[in-house]
Amino acid sequence: MLFNSSAYLAVFFPLVFAGCLLLRRLASPIAAQAWILISSLVFYSWFKPSNLLFLLASILANWLLARAIAASPEPTRKRLLKFSLALNIGFLFAFKYVNFFAANLAFLLPRGFHLPELDFPLGISFFTIAQIMYVVDVYEDLVPAMNLFDYSTFVSFFPYVISGPIPKAKRMKHQFRNFGGQPGALEQFFARGLFLFTIGLFKKVLLADAFAKLANPGFAPITASGLHLSSLEALSFSVAYTMQMYFDFSGYSDMAIGSALMLGIEIPRNFDAPLRARSIIEFWQRWHISLSQFITTYLYTPMLKSLWRISLFTSALATLFAMTVAGLWHGPAWTFVIYGVIHGFALACNQYWRKKKMPVLPAFPSWLLTFAVVDIALLFFRADSLHAAFAMLTALVNPHHAAAVATLAPALRDLTAVNLLMLPLGLALAFFGPSSDQLSRDFKPTLSNALATSAVFVASCLFMTFNAAQSFLYFQF
């Protein structure tokens, strides 16, 4: 089920909210939580009910292992932890990567060998990471082992189960009795949540989808027929995709956080105006924040500690490894690997520059360099193949074919007047406007804010009714 669909806006969420509120007042907080758990499982299985079996199996296996870890002495605890990590990575590998690696190691396999293609369960990358973090935190005594009821609620909670933000058990567990609202705070939570949800809906249906209509034609010629673009066109299409990705994913995160807030739950923020970052380190402190924290805490730091000594070189090595893994986490393709390598290399260079106390670049050049790295990396992220990615990259730096608009002009003509208005507005908001996080922190439930929120919400819904609902980009991961 999509957040930007009439099924969610008019049926699912109103029923979930009303049921949660009534059960909390007429029965108990536990009844409200049970309602949320059932609703989350319905939400997750909406597209493909068979996926629910994999989610439930993953939840049960990790819950049993975490409780066993909590109850066992060393060295049994460590062996159980290793088994749990192997099980989760193997689960992810079996659905997403086995055929990718088999295809790249075909010369080692018997002729004609082929494994069946498996459709991976929706959100597998996200709920697997959340459970890895939980099991590791239980092992390190950072969080107690949960009962099955709380743990199932934690993993399957519908705002984040499919595409994040990636939650940590320590932050979530103590809130589960707040479903339906805390006394005296329900109105405040609901108003702020609806405000944030509305921002996310606007980002998705008006901004992200407008940039998508511009970006898609630019990548299609390279992918389909090998046609070349001018430098102006390559730049326009690649920037359009960067903007699409930002507004699409940050819009999803805003809607997820807003949905949870309306139910009385605070989940982690995920974006903080990342396209204004003046270094690649700052960018990852602002972009997909929950994934960045996972990379730092559960990939980079353990690897750095495992190396023979900590130095600038080993730090760079750990950074490159962690970001390459993060790139591959997005999907079984070399384009995602290159995406991770670009960011890993850029982060390592940034670390070196800081540690050696090199001169600080002025604000604009540092922003421009950071944005160029982000844009080029996302070019690989978007392309259907390495050939398509390198063709687009070549077009970007081709001085002999700079300003033609044979592909760009028709793409612009196909946009509606509203789409054309959204392009400069989106650029202005991304680079100069307040972030959703800042707007949410400063929000006050006043009459003027209520009227503005209602107007934007209604406008977004009206626009949505005249356009087919577009899936979120991160649903494919």
C-alpha positions in Angstrom: 0.0 0.0 0.0 1.3 3.4 -1.0 1.2 6.4 1.4 0.2 8.5 -1.7 -2.9 6.4 -2.5 -6.5 6.9 -1.8 -6.6 3.5 -0.1 -4.1 4.7 2.5 -5.4 8.2 2.9 -9.2 7.6 2.9 -9.5 4.0 4.3 -6.4 2.4 5.9 -5.0 5.2 8.1 -8.3 6.6 9.3 -9.4 3.1 10.3 -6.1 2.5 12.0 -6.2 5.8 13.8 -9.8 5.5 15.0 -9.4 1.9 16.1 -6.2 2.7 18.0 -7.8 5.7 19.7 -11.0 3.8 20.7 -9.2 0.7 22.0 -6.8 2.8 24.1 -9.8 4.7 25.7 -12.2 1.8 26.0 -9.9 -1.1 26.6 -6.2 -0.6 27.3 -2.9 0.5 25.7 -2.1 -3.2 25.0 -5.2 -3.5 23.0 -4.3 -0.4 21.0 -0.8 -1.9 20.4 -2.4 -5.2 19.2 -4.5 -3.3 16.8 -1.4 -1.6 15.4 0.4 -4.9 15.1 -2.5 -6.4 13.1 -2.8 -3.3 11.0 0.9 -3.4 10.2 0.8 -7.0 9.1 -2.2 -6.1 6.8 -0.3 -3.1 5.4 2.9 -5.2 4.8 1.0 -8.0 3.0 -1.2 -5.6 0.9 0.8 -6.0 -2.3 1.7 -9.7 -2.0 0.3 -11.7 0.9 2.9 -14.5 0.6 5.6 -12.0 1.6 4.1 -12.0 5.1 5.4 -15.6 5.7 9.0 -14.4 5.2 8.6 -11.4 7.5 7.1 -13.5 10.2 9.7 -16.2 9.9 12.5 -13.6 10.1 10.8 -12.0 13.2 10.4 -15.4 15.0 14.0 -16.5 14.2 15.6 -13.3 15.4 13.4 -13.1 18.5 14.4 -16.6 19.6 18.1 -16.0 18.9 18.0 -12.7 20.8 16.4 -14.3 23.8 18.9 -17.1 23.7 21.8 -14.6 23.5 20.4 -12.7 26.5 20.1 -15.9 28.6 23.5 -17.5 27.6 27.0 -17.0 29.1 30.1 -16.4 27.0 31.3 -18.0 24.7 27.9 -19.3 23.8 26.6 -15.8 23.4 29.2 -14.9 20.8 28.5 -18.1 18.8 24.8 -17.4 18.8 25.5 -13.8 17.7 27.7 -15.1 14.8 25.0 -17.6 13.9 22.3 -14.8 13.9 24.4 -12.6 11.7 25.1 -15.4 9.3 21.4 -16.3 9.2 20.3 -12.7 8.5 23.0 -12.1 5.9 22.2 -15.5 4.3 18.5 -14.6 4.2 19.3 -11.4 2.5 21.8 -13.1 0.2 19.4 -15.9 -0.9 16.7 -13.5 -2.1 18.8 -10.6 -3.5 22.3 -11.6 -4.4 22.7 -15.3 -5.1 22.1 -15.0 -8.9 24.1 -11.8 -9.1 27.2 -13.6 -7.7 26.4 -16.7 -9.7 26.3 -14.7 -12.9 29.6 -13.1 -12.1 31.3 -16.4 -11.2 29.7 -18.4 -14.0 33.2 -19.5 -15.2 33.5 -21.5 -11.9 30.1 -23.2 -12.3 29.0 -26.1 -14.5 27.7 -25.1 -17.9 24.0 -24.5 -17.9 23.9 -24.0 -14.2 21.2 -21.6 -13.1 19.4 -20.9 -9.9 15.8 -19.9 -9.8 15.0 -16.2 -9.7 13.4 -15.3 -6.4 11.2 -12.2 -5.8 12.6 -10.8 -2.7 10.1 -9.8 0.0 9.2 -6.1 0.1 11.4 -4.2 2.5 13.7 -7.1 3.2 16.8 -4.8 3.3 15.2 -2.6 5.9 13.7 -5.1 8.3 16.8 -7.3 8.1 19.1 -4.4 9.1 16.7 -3.4 11.9 16.9 -6.9 13.3 20.7 -7.1 13.0 21.0 -4.0 15.0 18.6 -5.4 17.6 20.5 -8.7 18.0 23.8 -6.9 18.3 22.4 -4.5 20.8 21.1 -7.4 22.9 24.5 -9.1 22.8 26.2 -5.9 23.9 23.6 -5.4 26.7 22.4 -2.1 25.2 18.8 -3.2 25.2 17.0 -6.1 27.0 15.4 -8.9 25.0 11.8 -8.1 24.2 8.8 -10.3 24.4 7.4 -11.5 21.1 4.5 -9.1 21.2 6.7 -6.0 21.5 9.3 -7.4 19.1 6.8 -8.1 16.4 5.4 -4.6 16.8 8.9 -3.1 16.6 9.9 -4.9 13.4 6.6 -4.7 11.5 5.4 -1.2 12.4 3.8 -0.1 9.1 5.3 3.5 8.8 8.8 2.2 8.4 8.7 -1.6 7.7 9.0 -1.2 3.9 11.4 1.7 3.4 12.6 3.1 6.7 13.6 5.1 8.6 15.6 2.2 10.1 14.6 2.1 13.8 16.6 1.1 16.9 14.9 -1.0 19.5 16.2 1.1 22.4 14.3 4.1 21.1 11.1 2.4 20.1 10.4 -0.1 22.9 9.4 2.3 25.6 6.9 4.1 23.3 4.7 1.1 22.6 2.3 1.9 25.4 1.8 5.4 23.8 -0.2 4.1 20.8 -3.3 6.3 20.7 -1.6 9.2 22.3 -0.3 10.3 25.6 -2.7 12.2 28.0 -2.7 15.9 27.1 -0.4 15.4 24.1 -2.6 13.7 21.6 -3.7 16.9 19.8 -0.1 18.2 19.7 1.2 14.9 18.3 -1.6 14.6 15.7 -1.3 18.2 14.5 2.5 17.9 14.1 2.2 14.5 12.5 -0.4 15.7 10.0 1.7 18.7 9.2 4.8 16.6 8.5 2.8 14.0 6.5 1.4 16.8 4.4 4.9 18.1 3.6 5.9 14.6 2.6 2.8 14.1 0.4 3.5 17.5 -1.3 7.1 16.4 -1.9 6.1 13.1 -3.5 3.1 13.9 -5.7 4.1 17.4 -6.8 7.9 17.7 -6.6 9.4 14.2 -6.9 7.0 13.1 -9.6 7.5 16.3 -11.6 11.3 15.8 -11.6 10.7 12.1 -12.5 8.9 13.1 -15.7 11.9 15.2 -16.7 14.6 12.7 -15.6 13.1 9.5 -17.2 13.3 10.5 -20.8 16.9 11.5 -20.3 18.0 8.0 -19.2 15.7 6.1 -21.6 17.6 6.9 -24.9 20.9 5.7 -23.5 19.4 2.6 -22.0 17.3 1.7 -25.0 19.2 2.6 -28.1 22.6 4.0 -27.1 21.8 7.5 -28.3 24.1 10.3 -27.0 23.0 13.3 -25.1 24.6 16.8 -25.1 26.4 18.0 -22.0 23.5 20.3 -21.2 21.0 17.5 -21.5 23.1 15.1 -19.4 23.5 17.7 -16.7 19.8 18.6 -16.8 18.6 14.9 -16.6 21.1 13.9 -13.9 20.3 16.8 -11.7 16.6 16.1 -12.3 17.1 12.6 -11.0 19.0 13.8 -8.0 16.1 16.1 -7.1 13.6 13.3 -7.8 15.5 10.9 -5.5 15.7 13.5 -2.7 12.1 14.6 -2.8 10.8 11.0 -3.3 12.8 9.5 -0.4 12.6 12.4 2.0 8.9 12.7 1.2 8.4 9.1 2.1 10.3 9.6 5.3 8.2 12.6 6.2 5.0 10.7 5.6 6.4 7.7 7.7 7.4 10.0 10.6 4.1 11.9 10.3 2.0 8.7 10.3 3.8 7.5 13.4 3.4 10.9 15.2 -0.3 10.9 14.6 -0.4 7.6 16.4 1.6 8.9 19.3 5.0 7.5 18.3 8.3 9.3 17.5 10.5 7.5 15.0 14.0 8.7 13.9 14.4 11.5 11.4 16.1 10.6 8.1 16.9 13.8 6.2 18.2 17.3 7.1 18.6 19.3 4.0 21.4 17.1 2.6 21.8 18.8 -0.8 23.2 21.9 1.0 26.1 20.0 2.5 29.5 21.4 2.0 31.4 18.1 2.3 30.6 14.5 1.7 31.0 13.8 5.4 28.4 16.4 6.1 26.2 15.0 3.3 26.1 11.6 5.0 25.2 13.2 8.3 22.2 14.7 6.6 21.2 12.0 4.0 19.4 8.8 5.0 20.5 9.4 8.5 19.4 6.1 9.9 21.4 4.2 7.3 24.4 6.4 8.0 24.2 5.5 11.7 24.0 1.8 10.9 27.0 2.1 8.5 29.1 3.9 11.2 28.1 1.8 14.2 27.7 -1.7 12.8 30.0 -1.7 9.7 32.7 0.9 9.8 33.6 0.8 13.5 33.8 -3.0 14.0 35.9 -3.3 10.8 38.2 -0.6 11.9 38.7 -2.2 15.3 39.4 -5.6 13.6 42.3 -4.2 11.6 45.9 -4.5 12.8 46.1 -0.9 13.8 44.0 2.3 13.6 45.5 4.8 11.2 44.5 7.2 8.5 45.1 4.4 6.0 43.1 1.7 7.8 40.3 4.3 8.4 40.1 5.0 4.7 40.1 1.2 4.0 37.3 0.6 6.4 35.3 3.6 5.0 35.7 2.3 1.4 34.6 -1.2 2.5 31.6 0.0 4.5 30.3 2.2 1.7 30.8 -0.5 -0.9 28.7 -2.9 1.2 26.2 -0.1 1.6 26.1 0.4 -2.1 25.6 -3.3 -2.7 22.9 -3.3 0.0 20.7 -1.3 -2.4 20.6 -4.0 -5.0 22.4 -6.8 -6.9 24.0 -4.7 -9.7 27.5 -3.3 -10.4 25.9 0.1 -10.7 25.1 0.1 -7.0 28.6 -1.2 -6.2 30.1 1.7 -8.1 27.7 4.1 -6.3 29.1 2.9 -3.0 32.7 3.0 -4.1 32.3 6.6 -5.3 31.0 7.6 -1.9 33.6 5.5 0.0 36.4 7.1 -2.0 35.0 10.6 -1.5 34.6 10.1 2.2 38.2 8.7 2.5 39.5 11.8 0.7 37.4 14.0 2.9 38.8 12.3 6.0 42.4 12.7 4.8 41.8 16.4 4.0 40.5 17.0 7.5 43.1 15.0 9.4 45.9 16.7 7.5 44.3 20.1 8.2 44.3 21.1 4.6 43.0 24.6 3.7 39.2 24.9 4.0 37.6 25.6 0.7 35.2 28.6 0.4 31.5 27.8 0.9 30.4 27.8 -2.8 33.2 25.6 -4.2 32.9 23.1 -1.4 29.2 22.9 -1.9 29.6 22.6 -5.7 32.2 19.8 -5.3 30.0 17.9 -2.9 26.9 18.2 -5.1 28.9 17.0 -8.1 30.0 13.9 -6.3 26.5 13.2 -5.1 25.0 13.8 -8.6 27.6 11.6 -10.4 27.1 8.8 -7.8 23.3 8.9 -8.3 23.9 8.8 -12.0 25.2 5.3 -11.5 22.4 4.6 -9.0 19.8 5.4 -11.7 21.3 3.8 -14.7 20.2 0.4 -15.8 23.7 -0.8 -16.6 27.3 0.3 -16.4 27.2 1.0 -20.1 24.4 3.4 -19.7 26.0 5.1 -16.7 29.3 5.6 -18.5 27.5 6.9 -21.6 25.8 9.5 -19.4 29.0 10.3 -17.7 30.8 10.7 -21.0 28.1 13.1 -22.2 28.5 15.2 -19.1 32.1 16.0 -20.0 31.9 16.1 -23.8 33.0 19.6 -24.9 32.2 18.9 -28.6 28.5 18.3 -28.0 27.6 20.8 -25.4 24.3 22.5 -25.9 22.0 20.5 -28.1 18.4 20.0 -26.8 17.1 17.3 -29.1 16.0 15.1 -26.2 15.6 17.8 -23.5 13.1 20.0 -25.5 10.5 17.3 -26.1 10.8 16.2 -22.4 10.1 19.8 -21.3 7.2 20.0 -23.7 5.6 16.9 -22.2 5.4 18.5 -18.8 2.2 20.1 -17.6 2.1 23.7 -16.4 2.1 22.5 -12.8 5.1 20.3 -13.5 7.0 23.2 -14.9 6.2 25.4 -11.9 7.3 22.6 -9.5 10.9 22.4 -11.0 12.2 25.8 -10.0 10.2 25.6 -6.7 11.8 22.3 -5.9 15.3 23.6 -6.6 14.6 26.6 -4.4 13.2 24.5 -1.5 16.1 22.0 -1.7 18.9 24.5 -1.7 17.4 27.5 0.3 14.2 26.6 2.0 13.8 25.2 5.6 14.1 21.5 6.0 11.1 19.3 7.0 12.9 18.6 10.3 13.2 22.3 11.0 9.6 23.0 10.1 8.4 20.2 12.3 10.5 21.4 15.3 9.2 25.0 14.9 5.6 23.9 14.2 2.8 25.3 16.4 -0.8 24.2 16.1 -2.2 27.7 15.3 -5.2 28.5 13.1 -3.0 29.9 10.3 -0.8 26.7 10.3 -4.0 24.6 10.3 -5.4 26.5 7.3 -2.1 26.3 5.4 -1.7 22.6 6.1 -5.2 21.9 5.0 -4.8 23.8 1.8 -1.5 22.0 0.9 -3.1 18.6 1.8 -6.2 19.2 -0.3 -4.1 20.5 -3.2 -1.9 17.5 -3.1 -4.8 15.1 -2.9 -6.5 16.8 -5.9 -3.4 16.6 -7.9 -3.0 13.0 -6.9 -6.5 12.1 -8.1 -5.8 13.2 -11.6 -2.5 11.3 -11.8 -1.7 7.6 -11.3 0.0 7.0 -8.0 3.7 6.5 -8.5 5.6 4.0 -6.3 8.4 5.2 -4.1 11.9 4.7 -5.5 13.1 2.9 -2.4 10.4 0.2 -2.6 12.7 -1.6 -5.0 15.3 -2.1 -2.3 
